[in-house]
Amino acid sequence: MIEAFLQRDASYDGVFYTGVRTTGIFCRPICSARKPLTKNLSFFAAAEEALSAGYRPCLRCRPLEQGGEAPRWLRPLLAAVEADPARRWTDQDMRERGLSPSRVRRWFKKTHGMTFHAYSRARRLGAALGRVQDGEGVSRAAFEVGYDSLSGFQEAFRRYFGDAPTVVSGARVAHVARLATPLGPMLAATTDDRVHLVEFIDRRGLQAQIRRVGRRSRLVFTPGSTRLTDALEAQLGEYFEGTRRSFDLPLAPAGSDFQASVWEALLAIPYGETRSYADIAKSVGRPAAVRAVGSANGANALAVIIPCHRVVRADGSLSGYGGGVWRKRRLLELEQATLEGQSPAEH
């Protein structure tokens, strides 16, 4: 994706979107703007993911417009959204502009897989999360991006992450932050004393994973960070730079006793090496439970930290990684390159 973006490869247009952390915008692969440093790039499978992560659409390559150009009848509405992204749009607002709400809805669904109202909500939520993670207070961030009340922002957050803190009796609050990595942004959830979740934002089934962790560990989620968020970000940075081979963080894996035994076995796999699913099954005393080991591997909610990427098929081929097999391959290549004395950047 980095190569395709830097070369403006048109064959990847519509396949992924690129977020630029230094500017806060996201682009199509063919964007003609000056290319940023690769360390400042994040990648998304859909425009809605980029919006929810806090990025706004590039005005040069127009990632929300099919082929780079919206139909003439829709352009005034898109321009109005850009002029006031915090505005809450209603169907009546569109009618007053001479637009059919159903026509607008169909265009957004066909082109981006979401409705116009979903786009507006994602934009506001992403902007608020971005402000919170830049150090701004939750209340101020919510009001400045168009939420009428703090409860409105919390409700939008709840729809994605689960019940609000007042709903679940006896639950602990886990703080959710976005972390930048060379393989795309990750979502981290930490309490004051444990890391509960680390996943790539575009991971398959992320919402189900979040809710499973919240249910098993009796957690509710709110935007923000803890001291462990900073420690996690620093150690992930060292790992991707090739200067760290294991993590020194207090973890709280959320799973059954069998899943916990599999995850312990994963932690025992040496850096840069791999094991088969059958190897792991034997190591936990269940040699016939190869399929169950695969399921436990997929249920690991602490990606990279608990190295489920080091488990491969018996023939050495790669399969079954929630963040995408391409990331599994890249993680293994990074570790192998480090063992061979190359820097990850050189590799």
Summary of the structure (lengths in Angstrom):
residues: 347
radius of gyration: 21.4
end to end distance: 15.6
largest distance: 68.2
contacts: 1067
relative contact order: 0.08
helix: 45%
strand: 13%
